[in-house]
Amino acid sequence: MKQERKYQIIIAALCAIIIMQLLFMVAGRPRKEKKPLPPAIKGKIAIVIDDWGYNLKNLRIVDEAKFPFTASVLPRLGYSKRVAEELHNRGIEVILHLPMEPHEKYRLEKNTILTSMSEAAIIGILNDDLADIKFAKGVSNHMGSSATEDAKTMETVFKELKKRRLYFLDSFVSGKSVCTQLAPKYGIAFIKRDIFLDNQEDPVYIRSQLEKLKLRARRKGYAVGIGHDRRVTLETLKEAVPELEKEGYKFVFLSDLLK
């Protein structure tokens, strides 16, 4: 019995030594620093930059900015094909900026869709323009205050977009636009502009519009802001977007809001 008791004491001592060694090993390990959790997403924001195609001047800023945006490219201009390809190769989402009839008949593009046109003429222009901007995932209206109010014109456009599985962004240049009502009828993916960012070419003004945009995104979960292919707009966005991301706003392509 004494011998058995002696073995029990030895085994218990060895177990205690092993446990102490394990505790020292664990205590000696460097603790992993806890990474701060990313801020909760307060809202998604899609920035659309209109009127690409006149030149290639601002591609350098695109390379520096490194945030997702959707580029709306005017068709059949001197740099339309080239800039669409350059932006696409940089991972930017490209859409066709379709010239459409405004109330004010000035400075119209040669291929502007007019409400007086036949269905065949409208389809012809749309097909030619999409052939020019071959990477387009969707279409937005360039000008178009008159055309977007006209059900006949928009029905023709929407039928073609349905065939091609393209989405439509209503730039919403008229409060009488019929697009919101017609889009569900033709089963196309549809979204509408919330805020114009650069009606004034001034960084302070653009930042104030971004504040409105983020509030809209926070209220309804997402928002769409439209700016233009201008140096001041892109430079301001390059500086402002990282700040808004730190606040918890996520910048996405327009198509991401339609999924």
C-alpha positions in Angstrom: 0.0 0.0 0.0 2.8 2.4 0.9 4.5 1.6 -2.5 1.3 2.3 -4.3 0.8 5.6 -2.4 4.3 6.6 -3.3 3.6 6.1 -7.1 0.4 8.1 -6.8 2.3 11.0 -5.3 5.0 10.8 -8.0 2.4 10.8 -10.8 0.5 13.7 -9.3 3.7 15.7 -9.0 4.6 15.0 -12.7 1.1 16.0 -13.8 1.5 19.3 -11.8 4.9 20.0 -13.4 3.4 19.4 -16.9 0.5 21.7 -16.2 2.8 24.4 -14.9 5.0 24.1 -18.0 1.9 24.4 -20.3 0.7 27.5 -18.4 4.1 29.2 -18.8 4.2 28.4 -22.5 0.8 29.9 -23.0 1.6 33.0 -20.9 4.8 33.5 -22.8 3.2 33.7 -26.2 2.8 37.2 -27.6 -0.8 38.1 -27.7 -2.3 38.9 -31.1 -3.4 42.5 -31.3 -7.1 42.7 -32.0 -7.7 44.5 -35.3 -10.3 47.2 -35.1 -13.6 46.2 -36.7 -14.5 48.0 -39.9 -17.2 50.6 -39.5 -20.7 49.3 -40.1 -22.0 50.2 -43.6 -24.2 53.2 -43.3 -25.2 53.2 -47.0 -24.0 52.3 -50.5 -23.1 55.1 -53.0 -22.8 54.8 -56.7 -21.0 57.7 -58.5 -21.6 58.1 -62.2 -19.3 60.3 -64.2 -21.0 61.6 -67.4 -19.7 63.0 -70.7 -16.6 60.9 -71.4 -15.6 60.9 -75.1 -14.4 64.4 -75.8 -10.8 63.8 -74.7 -8.5 61.5 -72.6 -7.3 64.3 -70.2 -8.5 62.9 -66.9 -7.4 59.3 -67.2 -4.4 60.1 -65.0 -6.8 61.1 -62.1 -8.7 57.9 -62.6 -5.5 56.0 -62.0 -4.8 58.0 -58.8 -8.3 57.9 -57.4 -8.8 54.1 -57.2 -12.4 54.1 -56.2 -15.2 52.3 -58.1 -17.4 54.5 -60.3 -19.5 54.1 -63.4 -18.4 56.0 -66.5 -21.1 57.2 -68.9 -19.6 57.6 -72.4 -21.0 59.7 -75.2 -21.1 57.7 -78.5 -19.4 58.6 -81.8 -17.1 61.3 -80.6 -13.4 61.6 -81.4 -12.3 59.6 -78.3 -15.5 57.6 -77.4 -14.2 54.1 -78.4 -10.7 54.8 -76.9 -11.8 56.2 -73.6 -14.4 53.4 -73.1 -11.7 50.8 -73.7 -9.2 52.6 -71.4 -11.8 52.9 -68.6 -12.9 49.3 -69.0 -9.3 48.1 -68.9 -8.9 50.0 -65.6 -11.8 48.1 -64.1 -14.3 50.9 -64.4 -17.9 50.1 -65.3 -18.9 51.6 -68.6 -22.4 52.6 -69.8 -23.7 54.4 -72.9 -24.6 58.0 -72.4 -27.4 58.2 -74.9 -28.1 61.6 -76.4 -31.8 62.4 -76.2 -34.0 65.4 -77.0 -34.1 68.2 -74.4 -36.7 71.0 -74.2 -34.0 73.5 -75.1 -32.9 72.7 -78.7 -29.3 73.8 -78.6 -25.9 72.0 -78.8 -27.5 68.7 -79.7 -25.3 65.8 -80.6 -25.7 64.7 -84.3 -27.2 61.4 -83.2 -29.7 62.7 -80.7 -32.9 60.7 -80.3 -35.9 62.9 -81.0 -39.5 62.4 -80.0 -40.6 63.0 -83.6 -38.5 60.0 -84.8 -40.0 56.7 -85.9 -39.5 53.5 -83.9 -37.1 52.2 -86.6 -35.0 55.4 -86.5 -34.7 55.3 -82.7 -33.7 51.7 -82.7 -31.1 52.4 -85.4 -29.5 55.1 -83.4 -29.5 53.0 -80.2 -27.9 50.0 -82.0 -25.2 52.2 -83.7 -24.4 53.9 -80.4 -24.1 50.6 -78.5 -21.9 49.2 -81.2 -19.6 52.2 -80.6 -19.5 51.7 -76.8 -19.1 47.9 -76.9 -18.4 47.5 -73.1 -21.6 49.1 -72.0 -23.5 47.4 -69.3 -26.3 49.9 -69.3 -27.6 53.2 -70.7 -28.3 56.6 -69.3 -29.9 59.7 -70.9 -27.7 62.6 -72.0 -30.0 65.6 -71.7 -33.4 64.2 -72.6 -35.8 66.3 -70.6 -38.3 66.1 -73.5 -37.6 62.5 -74.5 -37.9 61.1 -70.9 -41.3 62.7 -70.7 -42.5 60.9 -73.8 -43.9 57.4 -73.3 -43.7 56.4 -77.0 -40.0 57.2 -77.2 -39.1 55.6 -73.9 -41.1 52.4 -74.7 -39.1 52.0 -77.9 -35.8 52.4 -75.9 -36.9 50.1 -73.1 -37.9 47.3 -75.5 -34.5 47.3 -77.0 -32.7 47.4 -73.6 -34.8 44.4 -72.5 -33.6 42.4 -75.6 -30.0 43.2 -74.7 -30.4 42.8 -70.9 -29.1 46.3 -70.3 -30.1 48.5 -67.4 -31.3 52.1 -67.6 -30.2 55.0 -65.4 -32.7 57.9 -65.5 -30.5 61.0 -65.1 -33.8 62.6 -64.0 -33.5 65.9 -65.7 -37.3 66.3 -65.7 -39.7 65.9 -62.8 -42.2 64.7 -65.4 -40.1 61.7 -66.5 -42.2 58.6 -67.3 -39.3 56.2 -66.9 -40.1 55.1 -63.3 -43.6 54.0 -64.4 -42.5 52.4 -67.7 -39.5 50.4 -66.6 -41.4 47.7 -64.6 -43.7 47.2 -67.6 -40.8 46.1 -69.7 -39.0 44.3 -66.9 -35.7 46.1 -67.2 -33.3 46.9 -64.4 -33.9 50.6 -63.6 -32.5 53.2 -61.2 -32.8 57.0 -60.9 -30.3 59.7 -60.1 -30.5 61.3 -56.6 -28.0 64.2 -56.6 -26.1 66.2 -59.2 -22.6 66.8 -57.8 -21.1 69.5 -59.9 -23.6 72.0 -61.2 -21.0 74.4 -60.0 -17.4 73.7 -60.8 -16.2 74.4 -57.3 -14.7 72.0 -54.8 -16.6 73.4 -51.9 -19.9 73.1 -53.7 -19.1 69.5 -54.8 -18.3 68.5 -51.2 -21.6 70.0 -50.1 -23.4 67.9 -52.6 -21.5 64.8 -51.4 -22.8 65.6 -48.0 -26.4 65.5 -49.3 -25.6 62.3 -51.2 -24.4 60.5 -48.1 -27.4 61.6 -46.1 -29.7 60.2 -48.9 -27.7 57.0 -48.8 -28.0 56.7 -45.1 -31.8 57.3 -45.2 -32.7 54.9 -47.9 -29.7 52.5 -47.9 -28.2 53.7 -51.2 -27.9 56.8 -53.4 -26.7 57.7 -56.9 -24.7 60.8 -57.6 -23.9 62.2 -61.0 -20.9 64.3 -61.9 -19.0 65.0 -65.1 -15.7 64.3 -66.7 -14.0 67.4 -65.3 -10.7 67.7 -63.5 -12.2 69.6 -60.5 -14.9 66.9 -60.0 -12.5 64.0 -60.2 -9.9 65.7 -58.0 -12.5 66.5 -55.4 -13.8 62.9 -55.4 -10.3 61.5 -55.1 -9.9 63.4 -51.9 -13.4 63.0 -50.5 -14.2 59.4 -51.2 -11.6 57.9 -48.7 -13.0 60.2 -46.0 -16.6 59.0 -46.7 -15.4 55.4 -46.7 -13.9 55.8 -43.2 -17.3 57.1 -42.1 -18.8 53.8 -43.2 -20.1 54.5 -46.7 -19.4 51.9 -49.4 -18.8 53.0 -53.0 -20.0 50.6 -55.6 -20.7 50.3 -59.3 -24.2 51.3 -60.5 -24.9 47.6 -61.4 -24.2 46.6 -57.8 -27.2 48.5 -56.7 -29.4 46.6 -59.2 -28.5 43.1 -58.1 
